[in-house]
Amino acid sequence: MDFTTMFMFCLFVSFLSFLFLFRLLLKFLTSGHRKLPLPPGSLGWPYIGETFQLYSQNPNVFFASKVKKYGSILKTHILGCPCVMISSPEAAKLVLVTKAALFKPTFPASKERMLGKQAIFFHQGEYHSKLRKLVIRAFMPEAIKNIVSDIESIAIETLKSWEGQSITTYQEMKTYTFNVALLSIFGKDEILDREELKRCYYILEKGYNSMPINLPGTLFHKSMKARKELGQIVAKILSIRRQMKHDHKDLLGSFMGDQEGLTDEQIADNIIGVIFAARDTTASVLTWIVKYLAENPSVLQAVTEEQEEIVREKRGEEKALTRADTKKMPMTSRVIQETLRVASILSFTFREAVEDVEFEGYLIPKGWKVLPLFRNIHHSPENFPEPEKFDPSRFEVAPKPNTFMPFGNGTHSCPGNELAKVEILVLLHHLTTKYRWSVMGPQNGIQYGPFALPQNGLPIRLSLKT
Ligand code: HEM
């Protein structure tokens, strides 16, 4: 190779290198996020990540030890996904409220299939807003007011069936919250196939946390079959409703009355979704309350006195409870708040970054899951002094902003919170004024499946006060 060829070759290579470096520089400058570091933390084993650690120990310990080691924003890898966990109130607000558009709700595909792809939790944007408006209409205080006495009848009947019995609190509370959910969805109409609906729902829930293998004989397969039957039952209820002339104020009425119209499939997915959101959550909270009241006699005494005062005000008459009565229960309401905080039955929620997001100086890459850790926020001594202590009086003063989120925050926050509180208050009214109970067996264990629950669902023995 002569000198000129050599020179030309070097020039060409230099030009290519320059082009390459220039493109790199351009990419570096235009994609500002890329230069940011990922949050601190560990991704654990390939694929499994740290799932095993999370599900094999108390989530309090798992989250708290991570936060202690890495700070309030950290990376981990659970359930096959890289995740960023956040545990400061400000960051949770950013993800759930201020920058909610950058973080979409996300669930495993198998769960979407099981509940119904069109259910409210899985959506963002216009369809979500439309559904949310319809759900809120059915669960706003004005609507709940009209069903307080019906909720009370369910509570009285439920408690009567436990008299003199040993029961598993969680199982029985699930029956109560299921019946209240059906009341709020279908109103007082006699529901054709009510028992069939319950039977299918129980099969569906059994398979909810199973391996998503849709082969005959598997729990998942049975659940999917039950889900199909549930869809058919709701379709039947819908067609009966269509033949009725008058308006209904319940959730089904709200869905059916929408001018733009929801399809039958959309209605079915959302009805099954609301049962799912309403039942186990409220039943877990009620179970914890029964436990905390049994463990704290002075709190139980104060709640009982408050409830007895309401009975006295009614002068012993068998008058039904009203929404106004439930507003005269500040002590009982604080017990509910403190239980929601201490038990934090939903330890966290999931979102997914829809694009690369810069977050407190770190990069959250597109597609990564983001987990606001409600439990950590509720158990931080900065937000709640002596956080492990059950002390309802702490709610005599309002908590600091964004530190108390048992019902979430922002566009996906719980539209059923009013109903949940009312059905808990009504049951507690009759439980504390008419009954005494004692917890049977060991009382300190906690099980997670997926909600935090007292061990074995809290077996108790209940008897009428004499
Ligand atoms: C004490 C009981 C309850 C607790 C602790 C609770 C908690 C929550 C939380 C934390 C969220 C937000 C999840 C997220 O942001 O990812 C949520 C959403 C939801 N909850 Fe509840 N909930 C309870 C009872 C209920 C009841 C009784 C109903 C129905 C009547 C209900 C219906 C819903 C629905 C439909 C959503 C989804 C809202 C949306 O995506 O826009 N919940 N709940």
Residues whose N, C-alpha, C, O or C-beta is under 5 A from the ligand:
A	BS01	HEM	I120 F121 V274 A277 A278 T281 T282 V285 L346 T349 F350 M405 P406 F407 G408 T411 H412 S413 C414 P415 G416 L419 A420
